[in-house]
Amino acid sequence: MFVYICHPIRGNKRKNIEKIISIVRKINLTMPNIVPLTNYIADCMALDDDVEEERLKGLYNDRKLLESGVVDELWVFGDRISEGMQLELTSRGGGQTLCA
């Protein structure tokens, strides 16, 4: 099952990416049938979140993945729902959403 991991990035970007990597590690080691999807981490490394055009491209990539039908579930992590996460949740047309 393909699961999109939804987590805030903005703010303390480095710390948030470390948290996401920890979540992905735990899923990979304890849930053998789950394939966690975090394509936005690559975009965070390749694109500049402070340049609006680049940020929008990253959000576009996320939206297209979520709309593609590939993602079976979206799991929400973190202490808040960021603007980017809200766009991801809105892009998710049906399916299971789990808030952890």
C-alpha positions as CSV (number, residue, x, y, z in Angstrom):
1,M,0.0,0.0,0.0
2,F,1.3,3.4,-0.9
3,V,1.0,6.0,1.9
4,Y,1.7,9.7,1.4
5,I,3.3,11.1,4.6
6,C,2.0,14.6,5.3
7,H,4.1,16.6,7.7
8,P,5.0,20.3,8.0
9,I,8.3,21.5,6.5
10,R,8.4,25.2,7.0
11,G,9.7,26.7,10.2
12,N,12.6,24.6,11.4
13,K,13.1,22.9,8.0
14,R,16.1,20.7,9.1
15,K,14.4,19.5,12.2
16,N,11.2,18.8,10.4
17,I,13.0,16.8,7.7
18,E,14.8,14.8,10.4
19,K,11.3,14.0,11.9
20,I,10.0,12.9,8.6
21,I,13.0,10.6,8.0
22,S,12.5,9.1,11.5
23,I,8.8,8.5,10.6
24,V,9.7,6.8,7.3
25,R,12.4,4.7,9.0
26,K,9.9,3.5,11.6
27,I,7.3,2.7,9.0
28,N,9.8,0.8,6.8
29,L,11.1,-1.3,9.8
30,T,7.7,-2.1,11.4
31,M,5.1,-2.0,8.5
32,P,6.4,-4.3,5.7
33,N,3.4,-3.7,3.5
34,I,3.5,0.1,3.6
35,V,5.5,2.1,1.0
36,P,5.9,5.6,2.5
37,L,5.9,8.4,-0.1
38,T,7.8,11.6,0.8
39,N,8.7,13.0,-2.7
40,Y,8.6,16.6,-1.2
41,I,11.9,15.9,0.6
42,A,13.7,15.8,-2.7
43,D,11.9,18.9,-3.8
44,C,13.0,20.6,-0.5
45,M,16.6,19.8,-1.4
46,A,16.4,20.8,-5.0
47,L,14.0,23.8,-4.9
48,D,14.2,27.0,-2.8
49,D,11.2,27.3,-0.6
50,D,11.9,31.1,-0.2
51,V,11.4,31.6,-3.9
52,E,7.7,31.6,-4.6
53,E,7.9,30.1,-8.1
54,E,10.0,27.2,-6.8
55,R,7.8,26.7,-3.8
56,L,4.7,26.6,-6.1
57,K,6.5,24.0,-8.3
58,G,7.1,21.8,-5.3
59,L,3.4,22.1,-4.2
60,Y,2.3,21.4,-7.8
61,N,4.4,18.1,-7.7
62,D,2.8,17.1,-4.5
63,R,-0.7,17.8,-5.8
64,K,-0.2,15.9,-9.0
65,L,1.1,12.8,-7.1
66,L,-1.9,13.0,-4.8
67,E,-4.4,13.4,-7.7
68,S,-2.7,10.5,-9.7
69,G,-4.5,7.7,-8.0
70,V,-1.2,6.1,-6.9
71,V,-1.6,7.0,-3.2
72,D,-3.8,4.7,-1.2
73,E,-3.8,6.6,2.1
74,L,-2.5,9.9,3.4
75,W,-1.1,10.0,7.0
76,V,-0.9,13.3,8.8
77,F,1.9,13.9,11.3
78,G,3.2,16.9,13.2
79,D,1.9,19.4,15.7
80,R,0.0,21.6,13.2
81,I,-1.5,21.7,9.7
82,S,0.7,24.0,7.6
83,E,-0.5,25.8,4.5
84,G,1.3,23.2,2.3
85,M,-0.3,20.4,4.2
86,Q,-3.7,22.0,3.8
87,L,-3.1,22.0,0.0
88,E,-2.1,18.3,0.2
89,L,-5.2,17.4,2.2
90,T,-7.4,19.3,-0.3
91,S,-5.7,17.5,-3.2
92,R,-6.5,14.2,-1.7
93,G,-9.7,13.1,-3.5
94,G,-11.1,10.4,-1.2
95,G,-9.3,7.4,0.3
96,Q,-8.2,7.0,3.9
97,T,-6.6,9.9,5.8
98,L,-5.0,9.1,9.2
99,C,-3.9,11.7,11.7
100,A,-1.1,10.5,13.9
